Amino acid sequence: MTLRIGDLARHTGVYGIGTIVGGIGRAALIPIVARYVPTEEYGKASVVFIFVTLLTIVAELGLSSSLIKFYNEADSEEQRRRVVSTILAASLMLALPIAAMCGFLASGLSAAMLGSPDHKLLILIGIAGGLGNAILQVGLAFERALARSQRYVVYTLIKGGLALGLSIVLVAVLRKGALGLLIGAALPPLLLGMVTYGRLINRFAAGFSAATLRSVFNFGSPLVPMNLAMWVLAYSDIYLLRRLLPASEALSEVGLYQYAHEICLVLVLPITSLNLAWPQFLFANHHRPGAPGSFARIYLYFAFFLTEMAFLLSMFSDKVIRYVGSLKYVESSEVIPYLAGSLVFYGCSILFSSGLYVTGKTKTLAIIVALCAALNFVLNLLLIPPMGKEGAALATLITNGLMALAILRFSQPQYRIPFHVRRTAAGVGVLASLIAVLIARYGSISATGLPLRIVTAAGLGFGLLAIFGISPAELRAGWGTILSIFTTRPGRQ
C-alpha cells in the first residue's frame, strides 16, 4: 500500500500540474483583472460564471463520476466499451436540449441575474461555456478512469493556454471587460470538448446498453442534486450579495468577494487535484488489507498542508493583493481568512466521504449537502445585510465546517477510516485563535507589522508539525514523494 500511496501522490501531483496549467489563465488574470476590469464589470462576469457552473452540473448529470466508477469495476473490455458508449450517448442527449432551452430564455435569465435583459449576450456566451464544460468533463473522465493523469495535463494545458491568450487579448488589449472574460473562459472548453468527444465516439461508437444506462443513472443521478446543493453552497452568497446589498454597491462588492476567491487559488488547486485523483485510487484500493490506515495517513498529511497554507494566506493576503493586483481590490483581503478556513473544511470533507462512495450511498451524501446548502442560504440571508461580504464568507466557513462533520458522521459506519480528526481540530483551533488575537490587538491582520507576522507564521509552522504528529523523517519522505512526481511516470493501478 505504501507504493500505492506514492502512486496517489504522483497522480495528485500530475493532476496538480494540470490544474495549475489549466487554471493558469485564472492565476495570470488576477493582476490583469485588477488593472483593466472595474469591480462592477468583474461582478457581472462573476454572476454569469456561477450560472455557467450551474448549467455544467445539470447538463453533465454526474456522468463523469459514473464513468470512473463503472469503467474501473468492469470485468471485461466489452463491459468497458458499453460503459463509455452509453455515457457518451446519454451526455449528448441531455446537454444539447438543456443548452437550447437556456438560449431561448436568455433575455429572462439576464434580467433575473443581472437586473436587465440588456446583458443577453453575456448569458449566451455563458451557455456556450456551460455546454463545453459539461461535455469536456465527461471526455476527461475517461482519462481519469484509466489514471492517465499526464494525458489529462495535455488537455488542460491546451485549454489553459487558449483561455489565457484569448482573455489577455480581449481584456487587456481590446478592453472588453466582462464580455472578454466570458469569451476567454467559454470558447476553449467548447472546442476541446468537441475534440475529446470525437475521439471517444470514434473508438466506442457501438455498445450502447439500456441496462448500463440504468446503472449509471442510479449511481450518478443522486450526485446531481448533491452537486446542485454544492453549487448553492458555493455560489448563493455571490447571488445574494447582489440582491441584498444596495444596487449602487452590490456588483462592486461581488467583484471584491470573487477576487478574494481567486486569491485563494493556492488552496483550491491542491484540493481540486486530490479530488481528481482520489476516486480512482479509492475504488481501486479500498478492498486491500491495511487500506483504511493508509487512507487515514493520507488525510493527516493533506489536512496539515491545507491548515498551514490557509494560515499563511490569511496572514499575508493583503501583501499578495498589493503585489499582484491593485489598491482598488485590497479590501478583498478582509474575507480571505474566512474563505481559507472554509476551504480547509471542504478539502477534509472530500476524504471523509470515502465510505459513502465505496458503498454507493451517494443519496445520503446528497441529502447532507442539500441540508447544508439550505443552511448556508439562511445564514447568508441573516449575515449579508449587516456584514456584507464578510457575512457571506462567515456563512461559508460555518456551513463547510458543519458539512465536514456531518459527512464524517454518516460515512464512517459504512467504511471505517481512522481519521485523526482531533489533531485537525486542534490545528484549526490554534490557527483561528492566533488570527483572532491579532485582529483583537491590531484591528485587522493588515494592520499587524510584517516582522510580527513572519515570526508568527514560522512559529505556527513548527507548532502544526507537533500538533499533527508529523515527524521530520515523514516530512523528508513527503518531500521525496513530491520530487518523484516530476521524475516518475505514473502508470495505471
C-alpha positions in Angstrom: 0.0 0.0 0.0 3.0 2.3 0.6 3.9 2.2 -3.1 0.3 2.9 -4.0 0.2 5.9 -1.7 3.2 7.1 -3.7 1.2 6.5 -6.9 -1.7 8.6 -5.5 0.8 11.3 -4.6 2.3 11.2 -8.1 -1.2 11.2 -9.8 -2.3 14.0 -7.5 0.8 15.9 -8.3 0.4 15.4 -12.0 -3.2 16.5 -11.7 -2.0 19.4 -9.7 0.3 20.4 -12.5 -2.5 20.0 -14.9 -4.9 22.0 -12.7 -2.3 24.8 -12.4 -1.6 24.8 -16.1 -5.3 24.6 -16.9 -6.0 27.3 -14.4 -3.1 29.4 -15.3 -5.5 31.8 -17.1 -7.1 32.4 -13.8 -3.9 33.0 -12.0 -2.4 35.2 -14.7 -5.6 37.1 -15.0 -5.6 38.2 -11.3 -3.3 41.2 -11.9 -4.9 41.9 -15.3 -8.4 42.0 -13.8 -7.2 44.3 -11.1 -5.8 46.7 -13.6 -8.2 46.6 -16.6 -11.6 45.5 -15.2 -13.7 47.7 -12.9 -15.1 45.9 -9.9 -18.6 46.3 -11.2 -17.7 44.7 -14.6 -16.0 41.9 -12.7 -19.2 41.5 -10.7 -21.2 40.9 -13.8 -18.8 38.3 -15.1 -18.8 36.6 -11.7 -22.6 36.3 -11.7 -22.6 34.8 -15.2 -19.8 32.4 -14.1 -22.0 31.0 -11.4 -24.7 30.4 -14.0 -22.1 28.6 -16.2 -21.3 26.3 -13.3 -25.0 25.6 -12.7 -25.5 24.7 -16.3 -22.5 22.4 -16.3 -23.8 20.5 -13.3 -27.3 20.0 -14.8 -26.0 19.1 -18.3 -23.3 16.7 -17.0 -25.7 14.8 -14.7 -23.0 13.1 -12.7 -21.9 11.1 -15.7 -18.2 11.7 -15.3 -18.2 10.1 -11.8 -20.2 7.2 -13.1 -17.7 6.6 -15.9 -14.8 6.4 -13.4 -16.7 4.0 -11.2 -18.2 1.6 -13.7 -15.1 1.6 -16.0 -12.8 0.6 -13.1 -15.3 -2.1 -11.9 -16.0 -3.6 -15.3 -14.8 -7.2 -15.7 -14.1 -7.2 -19.5 -13.2 -5.0 -22.4 -16.8 -5.4 -23.7 -18.3 -4.1 -20.5 -16.0 -1.1 -20.5 -17.0 -0.4 -24.1 -20.6 -0.4 -23.1 -20.0 1.9 -20.2 -18.2 4.5 -22.3 -20.6 4.3 -25.3 -23.7 4.6 -23.1 -22.4 7.5 -21.1 -21.3 9.4 -24.3 -24.8 9.0 -25.8 -26.6 9.9 -22.6 -24.5 13.1 -22.1 -25.3 14.4 -25.6 -29.0 13.7 -25.2 -29.0 15.7 -22.0 -26.6 18.6 -22.7 -27.9 19.8 -26.1 -31.6 20.2 -25.2 -30.7 21.9 -21.9 -28.4 24.4 -23.7 -31.0 25.1 -26.4 -33.7 25.8 -23.8 -31.4 28.2 -21.8 -30.6 30.0 -25.1 -34.3 30.5 -25.7 -34.7 32.0 -22.2 -31.5 34.2 -22.4 -33.3 37.6 -22.0 -35.2 36.5 -19.0 -32.1 34.9 -17.4 -30.2 38.2 -18.0 -33.0 40.2 -16.2 -33.1 37.7 -13.3 -29.3 37.5 -12.7 -28.0 40.9 -13.8 -31.0 43.1 -13.3 -31.5 43.9 -17.0 -32.3 42.0 -20.2 -29.6 44.1 -22.0 -26.9 41.6 -21.0 -28.4 38.8 -23.1 -25.1 38.4 -25.0 -23.2 37.6 -21.7 -25.8 34.9 -20.9 -25.5 33.3 -24.4 -21.7 33.2 -24.1 -22.1 31.6 -20.6 -24.4 28.9 -22.1 -21.8 28.0 -24.7 -19.3 27.7 -21.9 -21.6 25.6 -19.7 -22.2 23.2 -22.6 -18.5 23.0 -23.4 -17.6 22.3 -19.8 -20.2 19.6 -19.4 -19.0 17.5 -22.4 -15.3 18.2 -21.6 -15.8 16.8 -18.1 -17.1 13.6 -19.5 -14.3 13.4 -22.0 -11.6 13.9 -19.4 -13.3 11.5 -17.0 -12.2 8.7 -19.4 -8.5 9.8 -18.9 -9.1 9.8 -15.1 -10.7 6.4 -15.3 -7.5 5.0 -16.8 -5.3 7.0 -14.4 -3.7 8.7 -17.4 -3.0 11.8 -15.5 -0.3 13.0 -17.9 -2.7 13.0 -20.8 -5.2 14.9 -18.7 -2.5 17.5 -18.3 -2.1 17.8 -22.0 -5.7 18.6 -22.4 -5.8 21.1 -19.6 -2.6 22.7 -20.9 -4.3 23.4 -24.2 -7.4 24.7 -22.5 -5.5 26.9 -20.2 -3.3 28.3 -22.9 -6.2 29.1 -25.2 -8.1 30.7 -22.3 -5.2 32.8 -21.2 -4.3 34.0 -24.7 -7.9 34.9 -25.6 -8.5 36.6 -22.2 -5.4 38.8 -22.4 -6.3 40.0 -25.9 -9.9 40.6 -25.1 -9.4 42.2 -21.7 -6.1 43.9 -21.7 -5.8 44.9 -25.4 -9.4 45.3 -26.6 -10.7 46.3 -23.2 -13.9 44.2 -23.5 -14.3 43.8 -19.7 -16.9 41.2 -18.6 -17.5 40.2 -22.3 -13.8 39.4 -22.8 -13.6 37.4 -19.6 -16.6 35.3 -20.5 -15.5 34.6 -24.1 -12.0 33.7 -22.9 -13.5 31.2 -20.5 -16.2 29.7 -22.7 -14.6 29.1 -26.1 -11.6 26.8 -25.1 -13.7 24.1 -23.2 -16.3 24.1 -26.0 -13.7 23.4 -28.7 -11.7 20.9 -26.6 -14.9 19.1 -25.6 -15.8 18.6 -29.2 -12.3 17.2 -29.9 -12.4 14.7 -26.9 -15.9 13.6 -27.8 -14.9 13.0 -31.4 -12.1 10.7 -30.3 -14.2 8.7 -27.9 -17.2 8.3 -30.2 -14.9 7.1 -32.9 -13.5 4.5 -30.6 -16.6 3.4 -28.6 -19.4 4.1 -31.2 -21.1 0.7 -30.9 -22.0 -0.5 -27.4 -25.0 1.4 -26.0 -26.8 -0.6 -23.3 -30.1 0.3 -21.6 -29.1 -1.8 -18.6 -25.9 0.1 -18.3 -27.7 3.3 -18.6 -30.0 2.4 -15.7 -27.0 1.5 -13.5 -25.2 4.7 -14.5 -28.2 6.9 -13.6 -28.8 5.0 -10.3 -25.3 5.9 -9.2 -24.9 9.3 -10.9 -28.4 10.9 -10.6 -28.1 11.4 -6.8 -24.9 13.3 -7.5 -26.9 15.9 -9.5 -28.9 17.3 -6.5 -25.8 16.9 -4.4 -23.8 19.0 -7.0 -26.7 21.4 -7.2 -26.6 21.8 -3.5 -22.8 22.2 -3.7 -23.5 24.9 -6.2 -25.9 26.7 -3.9 -23.3 26.3 -1.1 -20.5 27.7 -3.2 -22.4 30.5 -5.1 -25.6 31.5 -3.4 -23.5 34.1 -1.5 -22.5 35.8 -4.7 -26.1 36.0 -5.9 -27.4 37.2 -2.5 -24.7 39.8 -2.3 -26.0 41.3 -5.5 -29.7 41.0 -4.4 -29.4 42.0 -0.7 -27.0 44.9 -0.9 -27.9 48.4 -2.2 -27.8 48.4 -6.0 -25.2 51.2 -6.1 -22.6 48.9 -4.4 -23.8 45.3 -5.0 -21.8 44.4 -8.1 -18.7 46.1 -6.8 -18.9 44.0 -3.6 -19.5 40.9 -5.7 -16.3 41.8 -7.6 -14.3 42.2 -4.4 -15.7 39.0 -3.0 -14.9 37.0 -6.1 -11.4 38.4 -6.3 -10.8 37.0 -2.8 -11.8 33.6 -4.1 -9.2 34.0 -6.8 -6.5 34.8 -4.3 -7.5 31.5 -2.5 -6.4 29.7 -5.7 -3.4 28.4 -3.8 -5.7 26.3 -1.7 -8.3 25.5 -4.4 -5.6 23.9 -6.7 -4.4 21.2 -4.4 -8.0 20.4 -3.3 -9.1 20.1 -6.9 -6.0 18.0 -7.7 -6.7 15.5 -4.9 -10.4 15.5 -5.8 -9.5 14.4 -9.3 -7.1 11.7 -8.3 -8.9 10.3 -5.2 -11.9 8.5 -6.7 -9.9 6.2 -9.0 -7.4 5.5 -6.1 -10.2 4.8 -3.7 -12.2 2.4 -5.9 -9.0 0.5 -6.9 -7.6 0.0 -3.4 -10.4 0.1 -0.7 -10.6 -3.7 -0.6 -6.9 -4.2 0.1 -5.6 -5.1 3.5 -4.5 -2.1 5.5 -6.2 0.4 3.2 -8.1 2.3 5.9 -4.9 3.0 7.8 -3.1 4.3 4.7 -6.2 6.4 3.8 -6.0 8.0 7.3 -2.4 8.9 6.9 -3.1 10.5 3.6 -5.8 12.5 5.3 -3.4 13.6 8.0 -0.8 14.9 5.5 -3.4 16.7 3.5 -5.1 18.3 6.4 -1.7 19.6 7.7 -0.9 21.1 4.3 -4.2 22.8 4.0 -4.1 24.2 7.5 -0.6 25.6 7.1 -1.4 27.1 3.7 -4.7 28.6 5.0 -2.8 30.4 7.8 -0.1 31.7 5.5 -2.6 33.0 3.1 -4.6 34.7 5.8 -1.5 36.4 7.3 -0.2 37.8 4.0 -3.2 38.2 1.7 -3.1 42.0 1.7 0.6 41.9 0.6 -0.3 39.4 -2.1 -3.1 41.6 -3.4 -1.0 44.7 -3.4 1.8 42.8 -5.3 -0.3 41.0 -8.0 -3.3 43.3 -8.1 -4.1 46.9 -7.3 -5.3 49.0 -4.4 -8.9 49.0 -5.6 -9.1 45.3 -4.8 -7.2 45.4 -1.5 -10.5 45.2 0.5 -10.7 41.6 -0.7 -8.2 40.6 2.0 -10.8 41.2 4.7 -12.7 38.0 3.8 -9.8 35.7 2.9 -9.3 34.2 6.5 -12.9 33.0 6.4 -12.7 31.6 2.9 -9.3 29.9 3.6 -10.7 28.2 6.7 -13.8 27.1 4.8 -11.6 25.5 2.1 -9.7 23.5 4.8 -13.1 22.0 5.9 -14.1 21.4 2.3 -10.8 19.6 1.5 -11.2 17.3 4.5 -14.8 16.5 3.6 -13.6 15.0 0.2 -11.7 12.3 2.1 -14.4 12.0 4.8 -16.9 11.0 2.1 -14.9 7.9 1.1 -17.2 5.4 2.9 -20.3 6.8 1.2 -18.7 6.5 -2.2 -17.3 3.0 -1.6 -20.7 1.6 -0.6 -22.6 3.6 -3.2 -24.5 5.7 -0.6 -24.5 8.8 -2.8 -28.1 9.6 -1.8 -27.0 10.1 1.8 -24.2 12.4 0.6 -26.7 14.3 -1.5 -29.1 14.8 1.5 -26.2 16.1 3.7 -25.1 18.6 1.1 -28.6 19.7 0.4 -29.3 20.4 4.1 -26.0 22.3 4.3 -26.9 24.3 1.2 -30.2 25.3 2.8 -28.4 26.3 6.0 -25.9 28.3 4.0 -28.7 30.1 2.2 -30.3 31.1 5.5 -27.0 32.2 7.1 -26.4 34.4 4.0 -29.8 36.0 4.4 -29.0 36.7 8.1 -25.4 37.8 7.8 -25.1 39.6 4.5 -27.3 42.7 5.3 -25.4 43.7 8.4 -21.9 42.4 7.4 -21.7 42.5 3.6 -19.1 40.3 2.0 -17.7 39.4 5.4 -21.1 37.9 6.4 -21.1 35.9 3.2 -17.7 34.5 3.9 -18.5 33.7 7.5 -21.7 31.8 6.4 -19.5 29.7 4.1 -17.0 28.9 6.9 -19.7 27.8 9.3 -21.5 25.7 6.7 -18.4 23.9 5.4 -17.4 23.0 8.9 -20.7 21.5 9.8 -20.9 19.7 6.4 -17.5 18.1 7.0 -18.6 16.8 10.4 -21.9 15.5 9.1 -20.2 13.6 6.2 -17.8 12.1 8.6 -20.6 11.0 10.9 -22.6 9.2 8.2 -19.6 7.9 6.2 -17.7 6.1 9.0 -20.3 3.4 9.7 -20.2 2.4 6.0 -16.4 2.1 5.7 -14.4 3.0 8.8 -11.2 5.0 8.3 -9.3 6.1 11.5 -9.1 9.8 10.6 -7.1 11.9 13.0 -9.9 14.4 13.5 -8.8 15.7 16.9 -5.4 16.7 15.5 -7.1 18.6 12.7 -9.5 20.3 15.1 -6.5 21.3 17.3 -4.6 22.7 14.4 -7.5 24.7 13.0 -8.3 25.9 16.5 -4.8 27.3 17.0 -4.9 28.9 13.6 -8.2 30.6 14.3 -7.1 31.7 17.8 -3.9 33.4 16.5 -5.8 35.3 13.9 -8.5 36.3 16.4 -5.8 37.6 18.8 -4.1 39.6 16.1 -7.4 41.2 14.9 -8.4 42.0 18.5 -5.0 43.6 19.2 -4.4 45.5 15.9 -7.9 45.8 14.4 -7.1 43.8 11.3 -4.3 41.5 10.1 -3.2 44.0 7.5 -2.5 46.5 10.4 -0.2 44.0 12.0 3.5 44.6 11.4 5.2 42.5 8.8 8.0 41.2 11.1 5.5 40.0 13.7 3.5 38.2 11.0 6.6 36.5 9.7 7.7 35.3 13.2 4.1 34.1 14.0 3.9 32.2 10.7 7.2 30.5 11.3 6.3 29.5 14.8 2.9 28.1 13.7 4.6 26.0 11.1 6.7 24.1 13.7 3.7 24.0 16.0 1.5 22.4 13.5 4.0 19.7 12.8 3.8 18.8 16.5 0.0 19.0 16.7 -0.4 16.8 13.7 2.2 14.4 14.8 4.3 14.5 11.7 8.0 13.6 12.3 11.0 15.1 10.5 11.5 11.8 8.8 8.0 11.8 7.4 8.5 15.4 6.3 11.6 14.3 4.3 9.8 11.3 2.9 6.9 13.6 1.8 9.4 15.9 0.1 10.9 12.9 -1.7 7.4 11.9 -2.9 6.9 15.4 -4.2 10.1 15.2 -6.1 9.1 11.8 -7.5 6.0 13.5 -9.1 8.3 15.2 -11.5 10.6 12.2 -12.2 8.3 9.1 -12.3 5.8 8.4 -15.0 2.6 7.3 -13.3 1.1 4.1 -14.5 -2.3 2.6 -14.2 -3.1 1.0 -10.8 
